[in-house]
Amino acid sequence: MPNKELKRLRFEYDLTQDQMAERTGVSRTQYNKIENGKSKGSMRFWLKLEEEFPNENIGEMYKRIFKGRDGNEKQAENHS
């Protein structure tokens, strides 16, 4: 499932995937996987995202993306 929250954030700040990758310390390929729901991203990625966008509630974003209604963590799609 694509990560609409990250895409919204990127568009809101008028950034490319390359720029988001640079700001979060991952490759563009890895960022693309995270934005497209093929990877959850590391804790370092999410902490860096929070550092780069202090006015955004990244913790709540993470919960909306990865927590199901039952409170259990969702799994990222595996397209190996």
Backbone torsions as a table, in degrees:
resi	resn	phi	psi	omega
1	MET	NA	125.4	179.5
2	PRO	-60.5	148.8	-177.7
3	ASN	-90.9	87.6	-176.4
4	LYS	-65.6	-29.5	-179.9
5	GLU	-64.4	-45.5	179.3
6	LEU	-66.9	-40.2	179.9
7	LYS	-63.8	-42.3	177.4
8	ARG	-59.4	-45.7	179.4
9	LEU	-59.9	-45.8	-179.3
10	ARG	-61.5	-45.1	180.0
11	PHE	-68.4	-38.2	179.9
12	GLU	-59.2	-37.0	179.9
13	TYR	-96.0	7.1	177.2
14	ASP	54.1	51.8	-178.6
15	LEU	-115.8	152.4	174.2
16	THR	-88.2	168.5	174.8
17	GLN	-62.1	-37.0	177.0
18	ASP	-59.7	-43.9	-179.4
19	GLN	-67.4	-40.5	177.2
20	MET	-63.9	-42.0	179.0
21	ALA	-60.8	-45.8	179.9
22	GLU	-61.9	-43.2	-179.1
23	ARG	-66.8	-27.9	-176.1
24	THR	-103.7	0.2	174.2
25	GLY	75.9	26.5	176.3
26	VAL	-123.1	167.0	176.1
27	SER	-73.2	160.8	177.1
28	ARG	-61.4	-37.7	178.6
29	THR	-61.6	-44.7	179.2
30	GLN	-66.4	-41.9	178.1
31	TYR	-60.0	-43.8	178.9
32	ASN	-58.0	-42.1	178.4
33	LYS	-62.9	-39.8	179.9
34	ILE	-67.6	-47.4	-178.5
35	GLU	-63.9	-31.2	-178.5
36	ASN	-93.9	8.9	173.6
37	GLY	76.9	15.9	179.5
38	LYS	-92.9	-9.8	177.9
39	SER	-148.7	147.5	177.9
40	LYS	-85.0	-19.1	-175.0
41	GLY	81.7	154.0	-178.9
42	SER	-81.6	165.8	175.3
43	MET	-60.3	-37.5	178.1
44	ARG	-58.6	-42.0	178.2
45	PHE	-57.8	-50.5	-176.4
46	TRP	-67.3	-36.1	177.3
47	LEU	-67.7	-39.6	178.4
48	LYS	-66.4	-39.6	177.8
49	LEU	-60.9	-42.5	178.1
50	GLU	-63.5	-39.0	178.9
51	GLU	-66.6	-40.0	-177.6
52	GLU	-75.2	-26.2	-177.2
53	PHE	-127.5	70.1	-173.9
54	PRO	-64.6	-20.6	179.9
55	ASN	-85.7	-3.6	178.7
56	GLU	-102.5	146.1	177.9
57	ASN	-91.7	83.9	-175.3
58	ILE	-67.2	-34.7	177.3
59	GLY	-59.9	-44.4	177.8
60	GLU	-67.7	-38.0	177.1
61	MET	-59.5	-46.3	-179.8
62	TYR	-59.0	-44.6	-179.9
63	LYS	-61.6	-44.2	-179.5
64	ARG	-63.6	-35.4	-177.5
65	ILE	-76.3	-45.0	-167.8
66	PHE	-110.0	-4.3	178.2
67	LYS	-106.0	131.3	175.6
68	GLY	-78.6	173.1	179.7
69	ARG	-62.6	-26.0	-180.0
70	ASP	-83.9	0.9	178.6
71	GLY	87.6	-5.8	178.1
72	ASN	-84.6	147.5	-178.4
73	GLU	-71.0	133.6	175.6
74	LYS	-79.3	155.9	177.0
75	GLN	-97.8	141.2	173.0
76	ALA	-68.6	149.8	177.1
77	GLU	-63.0	143.8	178.7
78	ASN	-112.1	109.2	-179.8
79	HIS	-114.6	54.0	-177.3
80	SER	-73.9	NA	NA
